[in-house]
Amino acid sequence: MWVTIGIIIFSFFLLVLIIALVKLSIHITFHHSKEQSIVYIQALIYKWKIYKKELKLEQNEDKQINYLNFREEILRFIRSIPIVYRNVTHFLSMIELSFFEWKTKGGTGDAVTTGISTGAAWAVKGIIIGFLREHMKKVDDLIVDVTPDYQKSFIQTDIRCMISIRLGKAIYGILQLSKIPDKQKEATNHG
């Protein structure tokens, strides 16, 4: 009887150890244009696909992101997460970024404002890349590009990345991030 209990306990701890050490790779592709916004997520353990999902994001017709308000929308998003910042940076410190490609193409239809918007897009991308380099465990193989189009008014952005994290750390990080809505409610009620 004690041998059976010992084997069960040993098997449980072995399973927990295996889960904690298994490396999870996540491939993310994001495409945004005037017509559509799509996120494609694929999760792999070693070379086996364990999860695959394509999400079509709904676009609010009243609040379209365009080449002129791209910078403001990114900054508005960043300002909206002060409570999330600590937990997100802690979670990012567990992640390895093996590949990151972010290409943006667009214009306003006017050469002057397209030039200004292109500079702003480079600045925002530089800030985000700096943030990732500072807070992630490892960052390799970065490709970042902004291509202005002086003739047309549109924006198109494509992001492809591959991240890796140990499964045990991912579970812990998700549990920490799930507590954020409660912290935001508490902060709203106190201030």
N, C-alpha and C positions, 0 to 999 in steps of 0.2 A: 504494500500500500504506500509506504513512504517513498519507495522507488518511483512509483507512478506519479505521485505528487511532485517529486523532484524533477522528473522528465517533463511534466507539464510546465512547471515554473521555468526550467531551463529553456524549453521550446518557446515560451512566451518572451523571455528576455532576448533570445536569439532572433526572433521575429522582429521585435522592437529595434534591435541593433541593425538588422538588415534594412528595415524601413528608414531608419535614421541616416544610413550611409549611402543609399541608392541615389544616384544623380538623375534629376529630372531635367530634361531639355525642353524648352518651349520656343517654338517658332511663331513669331507674330508678324503679320503683314497688314498694314493699314493703308487704304486708298481713299482720298477725299477729292472730289471734284464737284462742280455745280450740280451734276446729275445725281450723284450718289456718294455715300460714305460706307465703306465696307471694312470690317475687321475679320481677318482669318486667323484662327488660333489652332495650333497643332502641338500636342504634348507627346513626348517620347521618353521612354525609359530604355536606355541604351539605344537600340535601333528599332524598338517596337513602338508603334503608334498606340497610345492608350486613350487619346482624346483628339477629336477633330471637330471644329465648329466654325461656321461662317455666319457672321452677324451683319445684317444690313441696318445701319444706324439711320434713324429718322432725322430728317433735316427740317428745322423750323423755317418756313418760308419767310417769316417776318425777320428772322435773325440769321441771315446767311453770312458765313465767313467769306470775305473776299480779300483781295490783295491789299486794300486800304486798311481794313480793320483787323488784319491777321495779328499784328503786334498787340493791339489792345485786347483782343480775345485771349491771347496767351497770358498776358500780364494779369488780366481779370481772373483767369483760372488760378494763377500762382498766388495772387492775393487772397483767394477764397479758401486757402488751406492752411492757415497758421497752426491750427490744432493738430492737423494731420501730419505736419512737417516732421516732428520727432519720430513718430512711429514709422513713417514712410522711409526716412533716412536710415533708421535702424534696420528695416526690412531690406532696403537696397544694399546695405553693407554685407548681406549674406549672398548676394547675387553676382554671378559672373556674366558679363556681357561679351559674348564671343564675336558677334557680328552686329554692326549697326549701320544702316544706310538710310539717309533721309534726303530725298530730292524734292524740291519745290520748283514749280514753274508757274509764271503768271505775269500779269500786268494790269494796268489801270486804263489803258487806252491813251494815256498821256505820258510823254517821255520823262517829264520832270517828276511827277508823282510816282511813276514806276521806279525811277532811280532811287528816290527816297524810300519807297516801300521795300525795294530790294536790299538796301542798306539796313533797314529795320529788321527784315527777315534774317539777314546774316547775324545781326546782333542778338536776336532772340535765340537763334540756333546756337550761337556761341555760348550764351548763358546756360542753356539747357545741357550742352555737351560738357561744359565746365562742371555743372552740378553733378552729372552722371560720373565724370572722372573722379570727383572729390568723394562721392558717397558710395560708389559701388566697389565691390571687392576687387574686380578685375575688369578692365575695359580694353578690348582689342579691336582692330580692324574697323575703323570708323570711316565712312564715306558720307560727306555732307556736301550738298550742292544747291545753289539757288540760280535759276535761269530766268532772266527777265524777258518778257515779250512786250515790246513797246507799242505794238499795233492793236492788241486786243485786250479786253477787260475780262479776266478770269483768274482763277487760282486752282492749281492741282498740286497735291502733295502726296507723296508715297513714302511710307516708312516700312522697312523690313529689318527685323532683328532676331537674334537668337540668344536666349538667356539660359543659364544653367544654375540649378540650386539643388542642394541635398534635400531629399523628400522630408526628412525630419524637420529641417529648418523652414521649409515651405509651410508645413503644418503649423509650426509655432508662429511664424510670421502672419499667417492668415488669421489665427486666433487673436493675435495682437491687433491686427487691422480691423477685425470685427467689433472690437470694443470702441472704435472711434465714434460711431454715431451716438453712443451713450455719453462720451466725453463732450461732444459738440452740444448735445441737449443740456448737459450740466453747465457748460460755459455760457450758453444762451440764458439759462435761468438765473445765473449769478451775475451776469453783466450785460 
